[in-house]
């Protein structure tokens, strides 16, 4: 499953892709972020995932333990963030 929004004049674009075994907490975090006012500073999900036992690599990507889900932030590609 994938979801995306192209950037506008006032808002950045975004892209999210999920596999069959995405944890409900990850989907809930995304939907919460979509309806909440934008934060004044970007927040990292890594502290929450690390506290839940996820493995954080040196590039700042998180893998669930046991394996099956990966969370990473990728830089924008071209004009928007949708690959």
C-alpha positions as CSV (number, residue, x, y, z in Angstrom):
1,X,0.0,0.0,0.0
2,X,1.3,3.5,-0.8
3,X,0.0,6.9,0.0
4,X,1.3,10.3,-1.2
5,X,0.7,14.0,-1.6
6,X,2.5,16.3,-4.0
7,X,4.0,19.5,-2.7
8,X,2.0,22.7,-3.0
9,X,3.1,26.4,-2.7
10,X,2.7,26.2,1.1
11,X,3.1,22.5,2.0
12,X,5.8,20.0,1.4
13,X,4.9,16.7,-0.4
14,X,5.3,13.3,1.2
15,X,5.2,9.6,0.3
16,X,4.7,6.5,2.5
17,X,4.8,2.9,1.5
18,X,3.7,0.0,3.6
19,X,4.0,-3.8,3.3
20,X,1.6,-6.4,4.5
21,X,3.0,-6.7,8.0
22,X,3.2,-3.0,8.9
23,X,2.5,-2.5,12.7
24,X,-0.7,-0.7,13.5
25,X,1.4,1.8,15.6
26,X,3.2,2.9,12.4
27,X,-0.1,3.5,10.5
28,X,-1.6,5.2,13.6
29,X,1.4,7.5,13.8
30,X,1.0,8.5,10.1
31,X,-2.7,9.2,10.4
32,X,-2.1,11.2,13.5
33,X,0.5,13.3,11.7
34,X,-1.8,13.9,8.8
35,X,-4.6,15.4,11.0
36,X,-2.5,17.2,13.6
37,X,-1.2,20.8,13.1
38,X,2.4,20.8,11.7
39,X,5.1,20.7,14.3
40,X,7.4,23.7,14.7
41,X,10.4,21.4,14.5
42,X,10.6,18.0,12.6
43,X,10.2,15.1,15.1
44,X,12.1,11.9,14.7
45,X,10.3,8.6,15.3
46,X,13.6,6.9,16.2
47,X,13.5,7.4,20.0
48,X,10.0,5.8,20.2
49,X,11.0,2.9,17.9
50,X,14.2,2.3,19.8
51,X,12.3,2.3,23.1
52,X,10.0,-0.4,21.6
53,X,13.0,-2.6,20.9
54,X,13.6,-1.7,17.2
55,X,17.2,-1.8,15.9
56,X,18.5,1.5,14.7
57,X,21.3,1.5,12.1
58,X,24.0,4.1,11.5
59,X,22.0,5.8,8.8
60,X,19.0,6.4,11.0
61,X,16.8,3.7,9.7
62,X,14.9,1.4,12.1
63,X,14.1,-2.3,11.7
64,X,11.6,-4.1,13.8
65,X,12.7,-7.0,16.0
66,X,11.7,-9.6,14.9
67,X,12.4,-8.4,11.3
68,X,9.5,-7.5,9.0
69,X,9.2,-3.8,9.1
70,X,11.6,-0.9,8.3
71,X,11.2,2.8,8.9
72,X,13.5,5.3,7.1
73,X,13.4,8.9,6.0
74,X,14.5,9.4,2.4
75,X,15.5,12.7,0.9
76,X,13.2,14.3,-1.7
77,X,13.6,13.2,-5.2
78,X,13.3,16.0,-7.7
79,X,10.5,18.5,-7.4
80,X,8.5,16.6,-4.9
81,X,8.9,13.7,-2.6
82,X,6.9,11.1,-4.5
83,X,9.3,8.7,-6.3
